[in-house]
Amino acid sequence: MTKIFIKKHQALELLLREYPALSKYNFKLIKRFVSPGGRKYNTFLAKSNNQNLKKIIFKSRKYTTQNLIKEWQFHKYLQKRNITFIPKLLFPNQKPKKFLVMNFIEGNNANFSDIKKVAHTTAKLHSININKNNSQIPVEQNWGKSIQNKFLERLEGIKKIIGNSYYQKSINIFQETTPFIKIDSLKRLTLIHRDIYLENFIIQNNKAVLIDFGMSQTGRPFYDLGKLVMLNLSEKPNLTPVFLKSYKKNAPYPKNSKSIIIFYTLFELLGTVNFANHLNNQKYLKSTLLLLHDLLNKKGNITKVINYF
């Protein structure tokens, strides 16, 4: 698959070709977004002196426009429902060819003190039920089977990295938890973000705005909570009851929640081990393997978090 890399000095010109209506605002490119590890994204910030439209975010995808179109479909669907906890699409009725354009959310990234707000927004997303016959967005038709197959694919892909002992313990957890995943998968699908952690929330007007829907799809809610457990709550286990109290007020909470969150947290850990190894980021790999070790052996902060569910 060929990677598409948009050069910074060309980004604004390409944007205006696709959306000529923006030309009147005389935008200037402010920056390209970069990951904490230094990876350059095809996501840019532009600024104008016009009071009606001061700043915009425009983003493309590195490999295929299909994912960009999918993100546009989800954003458009939410915007039509007057959902206010997401950035606003500027051209919701124009199918993107290269860029998706949104208003820039002024504010700061969420931190641990904002965990109630993060829980509230996450729950609001998860409270949006999706009919399997919905024609406005792509809908997963067999979530249970799909997520179980992906789990096993991830596990097989890192077998050499984690070794036979961790592999067998992961298989044991898979076998113990999948009956509950099957039951949970029979329930109504919701929208899931697939990248829920503090950095993807901006605090604006005392509310948490959720950004970056590039991986969003339909599925079951605890998929999202697995990443939050892994990346954030495992650092501050005592905040888990605070998160869950706010979450439960605004979203359905499944039976057998502990088994379900173990499955999805392990699913995220397996994927992150593969990702860190692919990046050759030994520090990231080591920290993820430590979390995996604690989960599989029922130790440490990550187990404290899970015991709250």
C-alpha positions in Angstrom: 0.0 0.0 0.0 1.5 3.3 -1.1 1.8 6.0 1.6 0.5 9.4 0.7 2.5 12.2 2.3 1.4 15.8 1.8 4.1 18.3 1.9 3.5 21.2 4.3 4.1 23.9 1.7 1.5 22.3 -0.7 -1.2 21.6 1.9 -3.0 24.9 1.7 -3.0 25.1 -2.1 -4.4 21.6 -2.3 -7.1 22.5 0.3 -8.3 25.5 -1.7 -8.5 23.5 -4.9 -10.9 21.2 -3.2 -12.8 23.9 -1.3 -12.5 27.1 -3.3 -15.1 28.8 -1.0 -12.4 29.0 1.6 -10.3 31.3 -0.6 -12.0 34.5 0.6 -10.8 33.9 4.2 -7.1 34.3 3.2 -5.9 31.4 5.5 -2.3 31.0 6.5 -0.9 27.6 7.4 0.1 27.6 11.1 1.4 24.1 11.6 1.4 20.4 10.8 0.4 18.1 13.6 3.1 15.6 14.8 2.7 12.7 17.2 4.6 12.7 20.5 7.0 10.2 18.9 7.7 12.5 16.0 5.5 10.9 13.3 4.1 13.6 10.9 0.4 13.5 10.3 -1.4 14.8 7.2 -3.3 17.1 9.5 -2.9 20.8 9.5 -4.0 24.0 11.3 -4.8 27.2 9.3 -5.6 30.6 10.6 -7.4 33.7 9.1 -8.2 37.2 10.3 -11.8 36.7 9.6 -13.9 36.8 12.8 -16.4 34.4 11.4 -13.9 31.6 10.8 -10.6 32.1 12.6 -9.1 28.7 12.6 -9.7 25.4 10.8 -8.3 21.9 10.9 -8.0 20.0 7.7 -6.8 16.4 7.5 -6.1 13.7 5.0 -5.3 10.0 5.3 -1.9 8.5 4.6 -3.0 5.4 2.8 -6.5 5.6 1.4 -9.4 8.1 0.9 -11.8 5.3 2.0 -11.0 5.9 5.6 -11.4 9.6 5.1 -14.8 9.1 3.6 -15.8 6.8 6.4 -14.8 9.5 9.0 -16.8 12.0 7.0 -19.9 9.7 7.1 -19.7 9.3 10.9 -19.1 13.1 11.5 -22.0 13.9 9.2 -24.3 11.4 10.9 -23.5 12.9 14.3 -23.8 16.5 13.1 -27.3 15.8 11.7 -28.3 14.6 15.1 -27.1 17.9 16.6 -24.4 16.3 18.6 -22.3 19.1 20.2 -19.4 17.2 21.7 -17.5 16.9 18.4 -15.8 19.3 16.0 -18.1 20.8 13.4 -17.7 19.8 9.7 -17.5 22.9 7.5 -18.7 21.1 4.4 -20.9 18.3 5.6 -22.6 17.7 2.3 -19.5 17.6 0.2 -17.8 14.2 0.0 -14.1 14.7 0.6 -11.6 13.8 -2.1 -8.4 14.7 -0.3 -9.3 16.7 2.9 -11.8 16.8 5.7 -12.3 20.3 7.0 -13.5 21.1 10.6 -13.6 24.0 12.9 -10.7 24.2 15.3 -11.6 23.5 19.0 -10.0 26.1 21.2 -9.0 24.6 24.6 -6.6 22.3 26.4 -6.2 18.6 26.2 -8.1 16.8 29.0 -6.1 15.6 32.0 -7.0 13.4 35.0 -8.9 16.2 36.7 -11.3 16.1 33.8 -12.2 12.4 34.1 -15.9 13.1 34.9 -16.3 15.2 31.8 -14.5 12.6 29.7 -16.8 9.9 31.1 -19.9 12.0 30.3 -18.9 12.6 26.7 -17.8 8.9 26.1 -21.2 7.7 27.5 -23.1 10.2 25.4 -21.4 8.7 22.3 -22.1 5.2 23.5 -25.8 6.0 24.1 -26.4 6.5 20.3 -27.9 3.2 19.2 -27.4 2.1 15.6 -29.8 0.0 13.5 -28.1 -2.7 11.5 -30.1 -1.5 8.4 -28.7 2.1 8.8 -27.8 3.3 5.3 -26.0 6.5 6.3 -22.9 4.9 7.9 -21.1 1.6 7.5 -22.5 -0.9 10.0 -20.7 -3.9 11.3 -23.0 -6.9 10.7 -21.4 -9.5 12.9 -19.5 -7.7 15.7 -19.1 -10.7 18.0 -17.5 -13.0 15.4 -15.4 -10.1 13.9 -13.9 -9.0 17.2 -13.0 -12.5 18.3 -11.3 -13.2 15.0 -9.3 -10.0 15.3 -8.3 -10.9 18.8 -6.9 -14.2 17.6 -5.1 -12.6 14.7 -3.5 -10.0 17.0 -2.4 -12.8 19.3 -0.9 -15.0 16.6 0.9 -11.9 15.2 2.9 -11.3 18.4 3.4 -14.9 19.6 7.1 -14.7 19.1 7.3 -11.4 20.9 5.4 -12.4 24.0 6.5 -16.0 24.3 4.6 -19.3 24.9 3.7 -18.5 28.5 2.0 -15.2 27.8 0.5 -16.7 24.6 -1.2 -19.5 26.5 -2.4 -17.2 29.3 -4.0 -15.0 26.6 -5.7 -18.0 25.1 -7.1 -18.9 28.5 -8.5 -15.4 29.0 -10.0 -15.5 25.5 -11.7 -18.8 26.3 -13.0 -17.5 29.6 -14.3 -14.2 28.4 -15.7 -14.9 24.9 -19.0 -16.4 26.1 -19.7 -13.0 27.7 -18.5 -11.2 24.5 -21.0 -13.3 22.5 -23.9 -12.3 24.8 -22.9 -8.6 24.8 -22.6 -8.6 21.0 -26.3 -9.5 20.6 -27.2 -6.1 22.0 -27.8 -3.0 19.9 -24.7 -1.6 18.2 -23.5 1.9 19.1 -21.0 4.3 17.7 -17.4 3.6 19.0 -14.5 5.9 18.6 -11.7 3.3 18.9 -9.2 5.8 20.2 -10.6 6.9 23.5 -7.9 8.3 25.8 -7.3 11.7 27.4 -5.3 13.2 24.6 -8.3 13.0 22.2 -10.5 15.2 24.4 -10.4 19.0 24.4 -11.9 20.8 27.3 -13.9 23.8 26.0 -16.6 25.7 28.0 -16.2 23.1 30.8 -17.1 20.2 28.5 -15.1 17.5 26.9 -15.1 17.6 23.1 -14.1 14.4 21.4 -11.8 14.7 18.4 -10.2 12.5 15.7 -12.8 10.1 14.5 -10.4 8.6 12.0 -10.9 5.0 13.3 -14.5 5.2 14.3 -17.0 2.5 13.5 -20.0 0.7 14.9 -19.5 -1.8 17.7 -20.0 -2.4 21.4 -19.0 0.3 23.9 -16.5 -1.5 26.1 -14.1 -1.7 23.1 -13.5 2.0 23.7 -13.0 1.6 27.4 -10.2 -1.0 26.9 -7.9 1.7 25.6 -8.7 4.1 28.3 -7.9 1.4 30.9 -4.6 0.7 29.3 -3.4 4.2 28.6 -4.9 6.3 31.4 -6.8 4.6 34.2 -3.9 2.2 34.8 -1.9 5.2 35.9 -4.6 6.4 38.3 -6.7 3.4 39.3 -8.4 5.4 42.1 -10.1 7.5 39.4 -11.9 4.5 37.9 -14.9 4.7 40.3 -15.2 8.4 39.4 -15.2 7.6 35.7 -17.6 4.7 36.0 -20.1 6.7 38.2 -20.4 9.4 35.6 -20.4 6.9 32.7 -23.2 4.8 34.1 -25.5 7.8 34.4 -25.5 8.3 30.6 -24.9 4.9 28.9 -26.2 1.4 29.3 -23.9 -0.7 31.5 -23.5 -4.4 30.6 -23.8 -7.4 32.9 -20.6 -9.4 33.3 -18.8 -6.1 32.9 -15.5 -7.3 34.4 -15.1 -10.2 31.9 -16.0 -7.9 29.0 -13.4 -5.2 30.0 -10.7 -7.9 30.5 -11.3 -9.0 26.9 -11.1 -5.6 25.4 -8.2 -4.4 27.5 -6.2 -7.5 26.5 -7.3 -6.9 22.9 -5.8 -3.4 23.1 -2.6 -4.6 24.8 -2.0 -7.2 22.1 -2.5 -4.5 19.4 -0.2 -2.1 21.1 2.6 -4.7 21.5 2.5 -5.2 17.8 2.4 -1.4 17.1 5.3 -0.7 19.4 7.3 -3.5 17.9 6.6 -2.2 14.4 7.8 1.2 15.4 10.9 -0.4 17.0 10.1 1.7 20.1 11.7 -0.4 22.8 10.6 1.9 25.6 7.0 1.7 24.5 7.2 -2.0 23.9 8.7 -2.6 27.4 6.0 -0.6 29.2 3.2 -2.3 27.3 4.7 -5.8 28.0 4.7 -4.8 31.7 1.0 -4.0 31.6 0.4 -7.2 29.7 2.3 -9.1 32.4 0.2 -7.6 35.1 -3.1 -8.2 33.4 -2.3 -11.9 32.7 -1.0 -12.4 36.2 -3.8 -10.4 37.9 -1.3 -7.9 39.4 -0.6 -4.2 39.5 -2.6 -1.1 38.7 -4.3 -2.5 35.6 -5.8 -5.3 37.7 -6.9 -2.7 40.3 -8.8 -0.8 37.5 -10.5 -4.0 36.2 -11.6 -4.9 39.7 -13.7 -1.8 39.8 -15.8 -2.9 36.8 
